């Protein structure tokens, strides 16, 4: 882990998505943070010692999902499938499918494995899974503000390394190059996840804060409010978001809370989901796991690092 002194920084962005606004001054206290996302090898140790079963390894309860056909109530998770050609970007079903048997051990579904991927980030992790690992490790999940402070590495720029996505054509994170979701030019060398530390660390010595896999934070999702007139700093989560404020208004019958994901993933592309930036944020239902969501942990000041 790395120790960060904490301090005041400018959180958010005005240039990309509405939920990142406004830019505001936020303060965080000192904390320790994992240098990389939790890997398959680290998560396997947790499983071996505890016998824990992830959410993707358990069949869902149809009663919690109005309209779900009973025959679909099987264990599994969401897997990305690259279509053969251009598709309607408004319909994510063109590239996402719920695959029975997909979980952290079998990231692409039945018959796949993590052999040879021990140093890749663990994926198919729901919020409960990340929280359980953190508790076992004597750690916590970061707040959105702690995560963004760490990802910026001491800079106040749109990207974690400056103002350009790929300066001089150099790939500094694992993201999608080409026209998403069908054309991946793989200029960064990786079709899916990459081993941790495959790209340069940021100014705080932290790797993979951007791209590779999305990372869970402990904050309920809410849209920030405007900075009060004459205010120097505002809370990172100004509304003090509660679970009920995080429900997706597009699906009122399904009242499942959403937490903030940060950092983007290997599926973020210039033509779709430009969230390979410290300020980017995404509302993820806590019951949902996918092949591009993982996590890392922190330990707040007062506890010793492992």
N, C-alpha and C positions, 0 to 999 in steps of 0.2 A: 504494500500500500504506500501511497504518497501522502505526506501531510501538507495541507493547504492552510495558509494563515487566515484565510477569510478576508473580508473587507467589503467595501462598497463597489458596485459595478453597474453598468447600464445593461438592463435586461430587455429583451424583446427586439423587434424590428418593425420598421414602417414600410419596407420595400416589397414584401412578398405576400403573406396571407393575413387576412383580417384578425384571426385569433392570436397573432403575435403582437398586436398593437395594444397599448402605446409603448414606445420606448420609455423606460422609467428607471430611476435609481433605486437599487435594492441592496440591502446589507445581509451578509451571511457570516456566521461565526466560523472559527477554525474547525476543520474536520480532516479525517483520513479517508482516502478513497482508493479502491482497487485500481491498479495500473491498467488492467484490461477487463473486458467483459468476462464473466464466469465461463470457463471452458467446459467442453464435454468431459474431460478427465476430472475436473474439480467437481462437477455435478455428479459424476458416477461415484465418487468417493462418498458424497452426501447420501446417495441412494444406498450404497453398500452398508453404511453405518446405521441408517435409520429405517430402511425398508419403505421409504416414502413412495407413494404413487402419484404421479402428476395428473392434472385434470384431464389431459388428453388421453390418459390410459383408463379413464372411467366413462361409462356410458352416461349421457345426459338424461335428466328426468324430463320426459315430454310435458309434464304439467307446468314446468317453468318456462316453456316455449310454446305459447298458443299457436296452434296451426301446424305444429311439427308432426309429420306422419310417424307413427310408432316404429315403422321399419327402419327409420333413419336414426333412431336413438341408439347408436352404437359408438364405441370409443373411436376417436380420430381427431384430426386437426386439419387446418387449412394449409394447402400446398400450392405453390406457384407453378403453373404450366405455361411455357412460352408458346403462344399461338403461331401458326405458320405464316400469317400475314397481318396486315393492318386490321384493327377491330375498332369498335365504338368505345372510346375511352370513358364514356359515361356508364358503361356496364362492366363492373369489375368481375362479373361471372365469366367473362371471356378469358380470364387468366387465373382466377382463383377457383379451387375446387376443394370441397370437404372430402378428405380421403380417409376411409376407414383404416385403422391401424397405424396412422401417422402419429408419431410422438417423438420425444427427444432421442430415443434409442433408434427409431426408424424414421429419419427426417423426411423421406420421400414416400413413406407408406410401407405396406407389407413387403418384406424381402429386401428392403434397404437397411443400412446399418451405419454406425459411426466409426467403423474400422478405418483407420488412417485419418480420422478427423478429430483426434483427441485434443489437439490444440486449437480447434475452431470454437467459436462461441456456441454454447448450448442454445438450442432453439425449441420451438413448440412449448414455450414457457408461459403459463397463465400467471396472473398477478399472485394468486395464492401460492403458486410454486416458488416464485421469486422470494416472496415474504418468508416462506418456510425455510428455504435455504439460508437466507440472511439470519434468521433467528438461530438456526443450528450453528452457524459460523460465529455467533456472537456479534453480529453486525446489524445494519439496518439498510433499508432502501433510501436513496437520496430524495430530498425534496426537489421540485423542479428548479428552484433557484440554486440550490447546491450543485445540481447537475450542470446547469448552464454556466455557472461560475467556473466550474472545473473544465468544461469543454472549451471555453474561450481561451484558456491558457495564458491569461494576462492581457489579451488583446481586446480591442473594441472594434471589431471588423465583422463584415457579414459572414465570412467563412472563418473557420478556426485558425487559418494560416494567413489570412489577408483578405483582399477585396476581389480576387479572381478565383473562380472555381478550379481551373487547371492552369496555373501560371506556367507560361512557356511550354504548354502541352503536357506538363507533368501531372500524373495522377497521384494525389495525396491522400486518397481514401478509396474504399471499395464502394463505388456507386455504379449506376448503369450508364454506359456509353453507347449511344445509338438511339434509335426510335423505339421507345417503350410501347408495348410489351413484347414486340416480335423480333426486333433487330438489336442484338447485343454484340457490339464490336469487341468487347472484352479487352479494351486497351489497358485496363488495370491488372489483367492477368487472371481474373477470377469470374467464373460464370455465376457462382452462388456465393456462399460465405468464404472467407479467407482465414488463414491462421492468424491468431492475434499477433500484434507487433509486425505485421507485413508492411505497414506504412509508417512514415515518420511520426514519432511522438510529438505532442504539442508542447507549448512552453512550460507546462507543469510536469512534463515527463509522462503523460498519460496517452495510451494508445487506443485507437478505435473508438474514440468518443464520437466520431462522425462516420457514417456509413457502416458497412458490414451488417450489423443488426440494430434494430430499434432497442431502446432500453427503458425499462419500467422506472417510474418515479412513484413516490407514495402520495402525491397530491391528486385529489379529485379534480377532474377537468372543469374549468369555468373560463369564460372569456374575461380577460382583465378589464378593469374600468379605467377611465381617464384619470390622469394624475391631478390631484387637487391643486388649485391655483396657489402658487407660493410655496408648494411643498417641495422639500429637498428629496426625500425618500418616501416610497410607498411600499406596502407589503408586497411580496412577490405574488401572492394570491389574494388580491385586494378584497374579494368577496368572502374570504374565509370559507371557500367552497365546501359544501356538504354533499354527501352521496346523492341525495335527492335532486340537487342542482346539476348533477352531472349526467342525468338520464338523457338519452337521445330523443329529441322531440320528434324525429322522423318515425320512431317506432314507439308510440305512447303505450301500447299494450305490453311491451317488454320492459320492465323496470329493473334494468341491470346497470349498476354504476360503471362509470368510465374513469379510468386513471390516465394521467398524462404520460405519453411516451415521448422520448427525446432522441435526437441524433440521426434520424433517417436510417436507411439500410442500403444493401446492394441493389435494391429494386427502385431506388429514387433516381429519376432521370431529368435532364433539362426540359423535356417536353411533357413531363408528368411528375408531380410530387417533388418539387424542388426543396426537399426538407433535409438536405445534407448540410445543415447549418446549426450553430449553437442555439439560435433563437427559435428554431422550428419546434413545433409541438403537435401532437396528434392525440385525439380522444379514443382510447382503446377500451372496449368492454372488459371487465375484469375476468369474465368467464371465457375469453377468447384467446386461443393460442394459434400461432402461425409459424411458418418456416423461416421468418425473418425477424422474430422478436426474441430478445434475450434480456440480460440485465447485468449490472455490477452493483457492488455494495459499498457502503461507507461505514465509518465508525466516528461518531462525534467526539469532540475534544473531551478528555477526561478518562477515556478508555485507551488502553495500549493496543497498537497494531499487532496482528498475528505475524 
